[in-house]
Amino acid sequence: MSRIGKRPIPVPNNVTVTITNQQVAVKGPKGELSRVLPNEVEVLQEEGTLLVNRRNESRAARQRHGLCRTLVANMVEGVSQGFQRRLEIQGVGYRAQVQGRNLVLSVGYSHPVQIEPPEGVQLAVENNTNVIVSGINKEIVGNIAARIRSVRPPEPYKGKGIRYAGEVVRRKAGKAGKK
């Protein structure tokens, strides 16, 4: 049995959940999200909590049970608190800045790299080297952060590049010198 799928999802007072057929819509102070869940699971609303149950014991239902519970919990958390990913830029001359809604990265290429965020995602820069990606949809925030990191991933010799805050990059020794 899915341990994650069995856990109830607490719903804050300022969040409203609407369930119609397999569509779950969540509305809160930061915005609103909706998602269509597969037929193998059902969402039940009780006073202040949501429960995600399997309709049967098929393999597909067991596989999707915990996933759907986590997706609904992320929707509730997103519209009430939001999500944030922090990235750090390390390297001499590497920097980032926001122009309008776009993020402009100068990370050692012959040209600046522009990244345009989708609707619902905000980009901010602190001290020219810390990028903050925030929004209500955890999936989209994570994808944009991964896309920014992929512009110049951290390299193992000098550690230069874009990394997640708190990410540890294993360093390698360079070439051995001549004897």
C-alpha positions in Angstrom: 0.0 0.0 0.0 1.2 3.5 -0.8 2.4 5.2 2.3 2.4 8.6 0.7 -1.1 8.1 -0.9 -2.7 7.3 2.4 -1.7 10.6 4.0 -4.5 13.3 4.1 -3.8 16.7 2.6 -4.5 19.6 5.0 -6.3 22.5 3.3 -5.6 26.0 4.7 -8.6 28.2 5.5 -7.8 30.7 2.6 -7.8 27.9 0.0 -10.8 26.5 -1.8 -10.9 23.2 -3.6 -13.4 22.3 -6.3 -13.7 18.7 -7.5 -15.7 17.9 -10.6 -15.4 14.4 -12.1 -11.6 13.9 -12.3 -10.8 17.7 -12.5 -9.4 19.2 -9.3 -9.3 23.0 -9.1 -7.5 24.8 -6.3 -7.8 28.5 -5.7 -5.9 30.5 -3.1 -4.3 33.9 -2.4 -1.4 33.4 -4.9 -3.6 32.2 -7.8 -5.4 29.1 -9.0 -4.3 25.8 -10.5 -6.3 22.8 -11.9 -5.4 19.3 -13.0 -7.2 16.4 -14.5 -6.4 13.2 -12.5 -6.5 9.7 -14.0 -9.6 7.5 -13.6 -7.8 5.1 -11.3 -7.9 7.5 -8.3 -10.6 9.6 -6.7 -10.3 12.7 -4.5 -12.6 13.1 -1.5 -13.1 16.3 0.3 -13.7 16.2 4.1 -13.8 19.1 6.5 -10.4 20.8 6.1 -8.7 17.9 4.4 -8.4 16.1 1.1 -8.1 12.3 0.7 -6.8 10.5 -2.5 -8.1 7.0 -2.8 -7.7 4.2 -5.4 -10.8 3.0 -7.1 -9.4 -0.5 -7.5 -6.3 -2.5 -6.8 -5.0 -2.7 -10.3 -1.3 -2.1 -11.0 -2.0 1.2 -12.7 -4.0 2.4 -9.7 -1.3 1.5 -7.3 1.3 3.3 -9.4 -0.7 6.5 -9.6 -2.0 6.7 -6.0 1.0 8.3 -4.4 1.8 10.4 -7.4 -1.7 12.0 -7.6 -1.7 12.7 -3.8 1.7 14.5 -4.2 0.4 16.5 -7.2 -2.7 17.6 -5.4 -0.7 18.5 -2.2 1.8 20.6 -4.4 -1.2 22.4 -5.9 -2.5 23.3 -2.4 0.9 24.4 -1.2 1.6 26.4 -4.4 -1.6 28.5 -4.3 -1.2 29.2 -0.5 2.6 29.7 -0.2 4.2 29.4 -3.6 7.5 27.7 -4.6 11.0 29.0 -5.0 14.3 27.7 -6.4 17.6 29.5 -5.9 20.5 29.3 -8.2 24.1 30.6 -7.6 26.4 31.7 -10.4 30.1 31.2 -9.7 33.0 32.3 -12.0 35.0 35.4 -12.7 32.9 37.8 -14.8 29.8 35.6 -14.7 26.6 37.5 -13.8 22.9 37.7 -14.3 20.4 40.6 -14.6 16.7 41.0 -15.3 15.6 43.1 -18.3 11.8 43.4 -18.3 10.6 39.9 -17.6 13.6 38.2 -19.2 16.7 36.9 -17.5 20.0 37.8 -19.2 23.0 35.6 -18.3 26.6 36.5 -19.1 28.4 33.3 -18.4 31.5 33.1 -20.6 29.9 32.8 -24.0 30.5 35.4 -26.8 26.9 36.6 -26.4 24.5 37.1 -23.5 22.0 34.3 -23.1 18.3 35.4 -22.7 15.7 33.2 -20.9 12.1 34.2 -21.2 9.9 32.7 -18.3 6.4 31.4 -19.0 3.3 33.1 -17.4 3.1 32.6 -13.7 6.9 32.4 -13.1 8.9 35.4 -11.7 12.6 35.7 -12.0 14.7 37.9 -9.6 18.4 38.5 -9.2 20.3 39.4 -6.0 23.9 40.6 -6.0 24.3 39.8 -9.8 25.1 36.2 -8.9 22.0 34.8 -7.2 18.9 34.0 -9.3 15.5 33.3 -7.7 12.8 31.5 -9.7 9.4 31.6 -8.0 5.8 30.7 -8.9 2.8 28.7 -7.9 3.4 25.6 -10.0 6.2 23.5 -8.6 6.7 21.6 -11.9 7.2 24.7 -14.0 9.4 26.4 -11.4 11.7 23.4 -11.3 11.8 23.1 -15.1 12.8 26.8 -15.5 15.5 26.5 -12.8 16.9 23.4 -14.6 16.8 25.3 -17.9 18.8 28.2 -16.4 21.3 25.7 -14.9 21.7 23.9 -18.2 23.1 27.1 -19.8 26.4 26.6 -18.0 26.4 23.6 -15.5 29.1 23.6 -12.9 32.3 22.1 -14.1 34.4 19.8 -11.8 37.8 21.4 -12.2 37.3 25.0 -11.1 33.7 24.8 -10.0 32.6 27.6 -12.4 29.0 27.6 -13.6 25.4 27.9 -12.5 24.4 25.6 -9.6 21.4 25.2 -7.3 21.8 26.9 -3.9 23.4 24.3 -1.6 24.4 22.0 -4.4 27.8 20.3 -3.8 30.0 20.0 -6.9 32.6 17.2 -6.6 36.0 18.7 -7.6 38.6 16.8 -9.6 42.3 17.3 -9.6 43.7 18.8 -12.8 46.5 17.3 -14.9 49.5 16.0 -13.0 52.6 18.3 -13.6 55.7 17.1 -15.4 58.5 15.5 -13.4 
